Amino acid sequence: MGDQIAYGPVVTAYYAVLEFLQIRPFYSMKSGYGFETRFASYGKASFIEAWSFGKQLDYSKGVSQKGICFQAPCMIEETGLVLLSEADFLAAAQNGFAFALVGKLRRINGKASAQAFGAVLKLKKQLTPAASAIQVIEPPPKPYPDLALELDAKSGELRPREQVLTLD
């Protein structure tokens, strides 16, 4: 069964001449909260970690590919994924989110507005769990001796009780 995801807007978290960092916050019913990263520059960063106020975040490196290429060097785009706890995401929806992506070759500090994260929370309310994911747990049926039924130990279903007639 597929995943349901609420995406926020793409926002620029860092901008300098000839390079930028964009993020897109999301909520996934399978993965939880986080944001995608897209960094473009004429120099490679090779990000391997994400941090926010001394706390290391769950960062997964995406792909690195050549983008716009009019002449050497070519612009390089690097993508990644940062997963956040629900508490961190809710705080970001209130106060914005400051973070750093740290690479083998450089470090970029980014900041995203609270509105970007808040938009995800609004959309999250519209997601509905898949019907197959909803499981109703009912207590097992009790035997009803007055109805001559018994509980089948293997299937958990009620079945007619075997009748044994005796002569008194």
Beta strands, then each sheet from edge to edge (+ up, - down):
strand 1: 5-7
strand 2: 11-16
strand 3: 19-28
strand 4: 32-41
strand 5: 47-52
strand 6: 55-66
strand 7: 76-84
strand 8: 97-103
strand 9: 107-112
strand 10: 149-151
strand 11: 158-160
sheet 1: 1+ 3- 2+
sheet 2: 1+ 3- 4+ 7- 6+ 5- 8+ 9-
sheet 3: 10+ 11-
end
